[in-house]
Amino acid sequence: MDLFTLPDFDGHEQVLFGHDPATGLRAIIAIHSTALGAAAGGCRMWPYPSSDEALTDALRLSRGMSYKNAMAELDLGGGKAVILGDARVHKSPALFAAFGRLVDTLGGRYITAEDVGTTTVDMQQVATTTRFVSGLARGRGEVGGDPGPKTALGVFLGIQAAVRFQLGRSLDGLTVAVQGLGGVGQPLCRLLVAEGARLLVADARAEQAERVREELGATVVPAQTLLEQPAEVFAPCALGAILNAQSIPRLRARVVAGAANNQLACANDGEALMRAGILYAPDYVINAGGIINVAHEYRGGSTEVAVRAAIEKIPERLTQIFERARRDTLPTSTVADQMARERLQAGRQG
């Protein structure tokens, strides 16, 4: 395997492979860019079928973090870590302490936090061996903690903006199909129902879907049929690459806006959505609430009011993208990438 010729290698500054036999840690840290500051991005733990697939995920996610942080106007670059392993089986305090030591070898070039498969408890263990970590448990009134609810808030506000732009109305009475009911999907569902939306939900874990049905009156549908359900909005909040040549023709929603990273399987899928008349809210713009919270926590001296104000800028950024895409007849994903690269280039020149 030649790293430098991989399709998802995008001029990444550094890729670090870490192995600790004593704890079973196998991890990859990808630093895409530090043009705007230290590379920040969460640590994902997932049972990847192969190290090649783990590397591909790290490369794609780290580039997405560069774009996300640039579009959120944070003084942070983009990076991501992945740990190969099943979070339900392979977690241990020693493993995350070993991961912290790996992060620490980078001397602050990469700042980690939780992501899919990891939690604030895991990050507390990471913090025993490095200070370059955020998303830690905090006391009442302190900025920080689990970034999931902040991600959900940004996605909710982004869905409102997308629905106004595409459909010219509010969420009241609309149907939203939510895929994935984890740390972001569940709080997002609560926000949607509070605004009068009806929910169709699906999750690979039946108990999660049942919990949302009982609490919020959602309709549970099989995961494999969620795309085909009649809904105005499809909100993917699980893993990436859900939008592809096979799935897009099945979509019945007119808006796609969710928390999952890397929702497009390839660049052409953005154009396919545009041609189908579906408005796509670029994932790394709409789901930036979590990293905004993490950044405010890591820098210190912030307040919940300041975090909320920063997250409330997400709808404005999305609307700018939507308007530019309509004016130039371009996919929203292309426009977002252009804007992010412009900001990264300005950072390099500065």
N, C-alpha and C positions, 0 to 999 in steps of 0.2 A: 504494500500500500504506500503510495506517494502522497503524503499529506498535502503538499503544495499544489497538487493537480486535482484534488477532490472538488466536486461541484459546489460544495458549501464552504470551501475555504475562500475567504474574502479579504485577503491581506491581513489576516489576524496577526497581531503583534507577538503573541506567545501562546503556546499550548503546552500544558504541563500534565504529565501522567504520573500518578502517585500510587504506590503500593505499599501496604504495611502487612506483612504476613502474620504478625502476632494478633491483629484484630480482624483480618480479612478485608481490610479497606482496599478497594480498587476504585480510583477516582480520576476524573479528567477535569482540569480547569482550563477554560479557553478565555483568553483576553483578546477581544476584538479590537478595541480602541481605547487609548487613554488621552485622546486629543483634548477632551473637555475636563479631564480629571481622572481620579482613580477609577478603575473598572469596577462597577457594582452590578450585582445580579445574584439571584438566589442559588441555593444548592438543591438539586433534584435528586431523589433516590428512587430508582426504578429498576425492575428486573429485565434489563435489556437482553435480547437474545444473543447479542454479540458485542464485542468492544467496538466494532466498526459502527454499529447503530448508535452506540453511546456517544462516539466521537461526532457523528453527524448531528446528533441532537445538541451536543455542546456547541458546535460551530454555529448552527442555526440560531440557537437561543442567545448566544453571546452577541451575535450581530444584531439580533432583535433588541437586546438591551442597549446597545449603542444608539440605535434609532429611537428607542423609547425614552432614554434619558435626554437625548438631544431635543426631542419634540416636547418633553416636559420642562425644558429650559432648566435642567439641573446641571450643576457643575461636576458631573460624573461621566465617566466613560462606560463602556459596556463589557461585561464579562459574565460567565456562567460556569457553574460546577455541576457535574453529575457524578453520583456514586452508583456503581453497579451493584444491585442487590434488591431483594424484596424487603420493603420497609416493614412488612408485617412479621418478618422472620429474622432478618439479619441485623437489626438495629442493636446497638449496645453503647453505653457511655464511653467505653474505651475506643470504639470505632470513630465516634464523633470527636473525641479528643485527638485521635490520630489525624483526622481530617483537618482539625484546627492547626495542628503542627504543619501540615502541608500548606495551608493558606498562609501561615506565618512566614514560610520561606520566601514568599513573594514580597515581603517587606512593605505591604500596604498598596501594592499595585492592584490588588483585587480585594474587594470587600464583599463578604458573603452574607446570606440571610436564608430564611426558609423558603421552600418552594414545594412542589408536588412531592409528597412522601416524607417531608421533614416538618418539624414543628418548633415552636418557641423553646420547648424543653430540650430538643436536640441542639438548638443554637446556644443554650446555656452551657452545654457540655463543650461545644466548640470554643466558647468564650473562656474556658479554663486554660486554653493553650494558645490563644491569639486574641489580640484586641481588635482585629480587623473583621468585625462581625456586628450585625445589627439585627433587628427583628427580635429583640430579647423581651422577656416578660418585664412589665413595668408596673409601678404602683398607680393608684388612682390619681388622675390629673396629669400624669406624665405622658409625654409623646412617645409612641413606640408600641411594642407588643406585636401581636399577630397582625400582619398587614392585610389578611384576607378581607375583613370587612371594609377596609379603605379601598381595596381593589373593587369590591362590589359596589361601593358608592359611586366611584368613577364610571363604572360600566352602566349603572342605572342612569346617571345623568347623561351619559353618551347615548343610551337608547332613547331617552326623551328627545335629544337633539336630532337624532337620525329619523325618528318618527315624525317630528315636526317638519323636517326638510323633505322627506319622501312622501308623507301622507297628509301633511298639513293639519295634524290633530294631536290630541293628548293620548296618553296611554289608557285612559278610562274606557273600558269596554273592549279593548284589544286583546288578542290572544298572543301570548309569548311562549314559545317552545324552548325550554331550558334543558340543555344537555350537560349533565354533570352537576352533582349536588354536594360538593365538598365545601371547603372553607370559604369559597367565593360564591358558588352556586346557591347555597342555602340563604345567606344574607341577601343576595340579589333577589331571590324569590320573595322574601318578606317585603322588600322595598317596592317591588312590582305590584304585589297584591294591595299594599297600602295606597297605591295610586289607581286602583280599580281595574288592574289587568287580570285576565284569566290565564291560568297556567296549565301548560302541558309539560310534563317532566319525564326525564328518563335518566337512569343511572345504572351502571353495571352492578351496583350493590342494591339489591331489592329493598333492604331495610332502610336505606337512605331515602329512596323514593317513597316508601310507605310513611316515613316520618313526615315528609313534606306534605303528603296527601292529608294526613291526619291534622297537621297544624294549620295548613293554609287552604285546604279544599282543592288542591291541585288534582288534575287528571293524570294518572300514570299510564304511559304508553311504552311498548317495547322499544328498546334503544334503536333497533334496526329499522324501525318505521317512523321515528321522530321527524326526520327530514321531510317526509311525505305528508305530514299532518297539516291541515288547514290552519295556518297561523300567520299573523302579520309580521311577526318578528321571530327569527331563529337566533338563539343566544347560546353559542357553543362555549361551555365552561369546563371542558375536560381536556384531553390531550389534543395535539395539533394535527395538521394535514387532513382535517375533516372535509375541507372543500377541495374537490378534485373533479376530474373529468367524468367520473362515475356518479358522484353525489350531487353536483350542481344541477343537472337536468331534473333531479328528483325534488328539488327545493320548491316549496309552494309559498314561502315567505317573500315579502318584498323588501325586507331589511334583514341584514345579518350583522349582529352586534353582540359580541360576547367577550368573555375573559380569557379564553384559551390563547396560548402563544402559538405563533406559526400556523394559523388556521388554513392558509393557502398551501396546498401541496407543492405548487410551483408557480412561477411568476405569471404564466398564462392564465391561471385560474382567476386572477383579478379581472382580466379582460372578459373572460367567460361570464362572470357575474354581471359586469356592466352591460354586455350584449343581451343578457337575460332580463334586464331591467331591474336588477336587484341592487340596492344600495348597500355597500360594504363599509363598515366602520373599521378602518385598519386596526388590527389587534393591539399593536404596541402603543397606539395613541389612546385608545379607549380604556385599556387595562393598566394605565400608569399610576393609578391611585396607590397601589401597594408600595411601589418604589419611591413615590413622593413621601409617603409616611416613613419609610426606611431612611431616606436621605435626611429628613428633618430630625429623626431620632439620632442618627449617627453624628450629625453636625452639632447637635445639642442646642440648648437655648431657645427652643421653639415652643409653640403652644398648639393646642388642638384647633384653635381658631385659625391659626396660620396654615395648618395642614389642610383644613377644610377649604380655605380660600384658594389654595394652590390646586386642589382637586377640582374645584368648581370652574377652573379654566379649561378643563378637558372638553366640554361641549363647544366652547368657542373655537378651539383648535380644530375639532372635527368639522364644524361648519365651514371654516376656512378651506379645509381640504375638499369638502363636498362642492363648494362653490367653484373652486379652481378646477376641479375635475369636470364639472358640468361645462364651464366656460371653454376649456381646452379639449373637450371630448376625450378624456383619458380616464383609465380606471383609478379609483380612489387610492388603491394600493400603490400605483405608480407615482401619483402625486405626493403621497406621504413619504415614499422613499426619496423622491427628489428633494423635498423640504428637509428631511433628516440629513441627507448627504450635504446639502448646502450648509447646514449648521455645523456639521463635523468639519467640513473644509475650512469654514471660518475659524473654528477652534485651532486647527493645525496652523493656519496662517498667523493667528494671533500669538 
